[in-house]
Amino acid sequence: MTYIPIDDGHYHVNAFTEEERAWGRATYERVAHRYARLPLFVEKTLAPLGLQSKDRDELLLRVTLAFCHVMKVSFPPQNEAELDRTVKGWLYSFLPVIAKNLSVMRTTHPVQFEPVAATVIYISGILYERLHSFYPSTHDFESFDEWLVLEWSALLRSIRSLLLLVTIGDDVHGMALLRGTFEILCKLTLAEHFPEEYVLFKRFNLYLQMHKHAAAPIPTEMAEYLKNEPAYQRNKENFLAYGWARDKKGNRILKMSDLLHEATGSKDIEKLFQIASEFVHEDYAGVGYDYIAVRKYLVDICYFFYTETLATRDGFEFVSQKEWKSILHLLRLAFPSYAGEFPINKEALF
């Protein structure tokens, strides 16, 4: 088995030693020499970024270190030839994705160059961009579909921001955003079962926010409706946030934990949600979380989410057929490098 001298701690804090950097440079140069056509491909792929020679070399060094660290942790190569072959394959597959990501957002942490991370960052950007170009902004907030578009926009923005935090090393606030991401996902999952009250409560919440922040009067329709709802008096904020959803017994959902249970029914997701909640409240000082594992969970669950939701294309009419094929191709390309704990439905993906 080939030894890969990249320290996990150094990788995590984005601070490589000169020895690690020298090994990374030597590895890329060896791969480029072994596969003669690779340098031309790299040059053409990175040309739109307009990088100076030293910046291009630094990028390729970090990409190489990212690829090799993935192999070290999850897929140790048996020999040098296998390592070189994998680096070459991933450069052809993922360097165009990395270049596209860098044209929109440039940060320094090498996690963004890992195949799975690069894939989910790229997909998040494409979906968010296409959603807003396909659906023009609206201000009447009347139809169920219009509210769903806004909810989807919030979800995609949350995922994209979560990934950005990961790439600057701010994993704790990435976890905080994960809690909100779960909440939005639960609402999207349950909304289609209660479309009329979902829209009604969204409008009520809009009126409430306008009342709180601009002293706008509460409409008579809203006041009359809430007056006849005992559950509203028990927990006003939660009632308006997700009281439109009901459990299997027909009771209004007034707790976030109940919303999560009804939407997912997953004990693992509920546990991860509880952990993410600790970060929302900034209640992690001195707690010995495995932050290296936290970062991996964040990237892996984004990949898991996209493989689960994109396999059928339901609700993604705003993505063209050509881009859709490209997205699914990327998800499949990244699959062999996925070593997460969230089960991927391989049959649906392939």
Buried (B, 14 or more C-beta within 10 A) or exposed (E): EBEBEBBEEBBBEBEBEEEBBEBBBEBBEBBBEBBEEBBEBBEEBBEEBEBEEEEBEBBBBBBBBBBBBBBBBBEEBEEEEBBBBBBBBBBBBBBBBBBBBBEEEEBEBBBBBBBBBBBBBBBBBBBBBBBBEEBEEEEEEEEBEBBBBBBBBBBBBBBBBBBBBBBBBBBBBBBBBBBBBBBBBBBBBBBEEBBEBBBBBBBBBBBBEBBEEEEEEEBEEBEEBBEEEEBBEEBBEBBBBBBBBBBEEEEBBBEBEBBBBBBBEEEEBBEBBEBBBBBBEEEBEEEEBEBBEBBBBBBBBBBBBBBBBBBEEEEBEBBEEEBBEBBBEBBBBBBBBBEBEBEBEEEEBE
